[in-house]
């Protein structure tokens, strides 16, 4: 009897993780990837000596990467060199008004005390709680497949749920400890990309502050795509066959069992399928209606994480007065959040983020030049046009030059935009979202779209629209969880 064949749709972090875990267990695994590179949103783009990470740019939760590679008796250092950034990032509150977030915890305490006398004690307590949430959340919650609420019927887990403040808002939690608006913005910023305002995000997610301020902000030399290269290398060492430029067009089923997958390049037989492509796209467009998990109305009611307007910029000179990561909070944080989550619209006065990887990595740009990445969070599913993109790029550029005192407009030699229409075209991203499903309380754990295909016995979903949620570390975990669940089902088939 030959090996059981598993098809993984999508070579993003979740898909690669699932494929490698399954291959290590002896299954014959093929990954079908729509685009010409593996990595999903973590692709790269090169132009005239400038190399850009197209998607994720923050390396947080290094323990998750260490744990993943340890499954294969490897370590991240076997593949790439990590640099801890110090400062982790810079926040601009206005011209001449900046805050650099130090890597050293004692320096961070001193900084808080300087800004708000007495707050260092509150910061210690806040971070102690955040550490507990991180240990419980990352240790006991994220590896649950969340097929049913019964997985959480454990007294100790219920007790811990209260301890991690699942029912308190992040906004309320932060304000229990801090009054200064600068410190509040600093602590609320990580949830801006989780898909809800701080008022609607569970305080459980202060675990992100622990990941940020204690575990630190890192950078893999060569860029975030080095993680993808490492994962591909490990996957292929176990025999995973990654087929690029192979878009899936249909999943065929018989008696509630997936039998074959049709692609633009031909047909593949499967004993099991793990769908790591956009969940809504697979559910609504690749699976016949009788076998779908959800209705179009269900998907339309989901709260999505933001989309983004991105600009990849090559500058032919050095740019002073900026760090590797730069957050421009010189406008109203709450107004922009409302225009993303409450009253969706292109923002009145947007906050934005600028990455300059060439500050840390000389390979990212030609000598004497800078590689820059502008990102403005947007509500998903807005109108997208070149005119709107240019309008907002000029708004960001005007603010960048005014706040930093650095003129770059006439030094731009490489420029590419990326926004909602591109997310839809490249990833079939639902409503053009950039990060997945919002981490609201009603979309946490077993309230997320199910990992299990309810009407197809040999299929599971993985990635940022199912458990445990959006982000690179959660995607890595999602792939592992899906593989473990697949193995349980496959063993019953033998």
Residue, then its C-alpha position, 0 to 999 in steps of 0.5 A: x500500500x502506497x503512502x497516503x497523499x495529502x494536498x495542501x492549498x497555499x504555501x503561506x506560513x500555515x500551509x508550509x507548516x502543515x505540509x512539513x509536519x505531515x511529511x515528517x510523519x510519512x505522508x506524501x505531501x504536495x503543496x499547490x501555490x497560486x503565485x510564483x513564490x512560496x510564502x503567501x503574503x511574505x513574498x519579496x519584490x526586487x527592483x534595481x538593487x532594492x529588495x522589499x518584504x512585501x508583507x510582514x515586517x515585524x518579527x515578534x514571539x521568537x519562541x514560536x519560531x524556535x519551537x517550530x524549527x525544533x520539531x525538525x531538530x533545527x533552530x532558526x540560527x541554522x538558517x538565518x541570523x536574528x538581530x534584536x532591534x534597539x530601539x525596537x521602534x520609534x513613535x512620532x507624536x509630532x515634529x520634535x516629539x518622539x519616543x524610542x522604545x528601548x530593548x532593555x526593560x530597566x530603560x523602559x521602566x525609566x522611560x515610563x517613569x519620566x513620562x508619567x511619574x509613578x507609572x513604572x510600578x504600574x508597568x511592572x504589574x501590567x507586564x506581569x499580567x501580560x506575561x501570564x496571559x502570554x504563557x496561558x494563551x500561547x501554552x494552552x489556548x492556541x494549540x486547541x483546534x476549537x472544534x467545540x466549546x467542550x474543549x474549554x470545559x476544564x475548571x482550571x482553563x475556565x479559571x485561567x480565562x478569568x485571569x487573562x481577562x477575556x471579557x475586559x476591553x483592552x482600552x479599559x485595561x490599559x487605562x487602569x494603569x496609565x493616564x498619559x496619552x503617549x503611553x496609552x497609544x504605545x500600549x494600544x498600538x499592537x491591537x490596531x492590526x488585530x481587527x478592532x478598536x481597543x474598546x472592542x478588543x479583549x484585554x487578553x491581547x495585552x499578551x502582545x505587549x509582553x511579546x513587544x516590550x519584553x520578548x522584543x522586536x527582532x529582524x532576520x538578516x536578509x528580511x522576513x522572507x528568510x523564514x520562508x526560505x528556511x521553511x521551504x528548505x526543511x519541507x523539501x528535506x522531508x520530501x514536500x513537493x511545492x508546485x508554484x504557479x498552480x492555482x486551484x480552481x475546484x475541489x471535487x467531492x463524492x459522498x462528502x469526501x474530497x477526491x480530486x483537486x483541479x488546477x490551471x495545470x491539471x488534476x491532483x488526487x488526494x486522500x486528504x486536503x488542507x486548505x491554507x488559501x483564503x478560507x472564504x475563497x475556498x469555501x465559497x468558490x472552490x467547493x460546491x454549494x452543498x458542501x460549503x461550511x458557510x453562507x455568503x451572508x455569514x461571511x459578509x457579517x464577519x468582522x475583518x482585520x484592516x486592509x492596507x495601502x502599501x508603498x515600496x520605496x527606494x531612495x537614492x540617499x541616506x535618510x537621517x532621523x528615522x529608525x528601522x520601525x517608525x510609527x507616525x502617531x501625530x494625528x488622532x488615533x481614535x479617529x483613524x481607528x473608527x474610520x477603519x472599524x466603525x465607520x469605514x472610510x478612507x481616513x481623514x488624518x491617517x496614522x501610518x507606519x514606515x519601515x526602513x530595513x536598510x538601517x539594519x540590513x545593508x543588503x536591502x538597498x544599494x550602498x548609500x541608499x535606503x529601502x523604505x516601506x510605507x503602510x497605512x491601515x485601511x478599512x477592508x473593501x473600500x474603493x481602490x484606485x490609483x488616484x486614491x493611492x497617490x493622494x494618500x501617498x502624498x499625504x503620508x509623504x508630506x507628513x513624513x517629511x514635515x515630522x522627520x525634517x527629512x526630504x525624500x520626495x525628489x530622491x525616490x528612484x523605485x516606487x510601487x503601490x499595493x492595496x486592496x485590489x492587489x490583495x484580492x488579485x494575488x491572494x483572493x483575500x476576502x474584501x481585500x483584508x491584509x491580516x485575516x479575521x479580526x480578533x474580537x471576542x465574538x470571533x475568538x476560539x470556537x467562534x472563529x470559522x471552523x478548522x474542520x470542513x463540516x461536510x467534507x470528511x477529509x478536509x481541514x482549513x488553516x491560516x489567518x481566517x481560522x484558529x488561532x488567528x492572524x499574524x505570522x506566529x499564529x499562522x505557524x501554529x495554525x498549520x501545526x494544529x491542522x496537521x495534527x488533526x489531519x493525522x488523527x483522521x488519516x490514521x483512522x482511514x488506514 
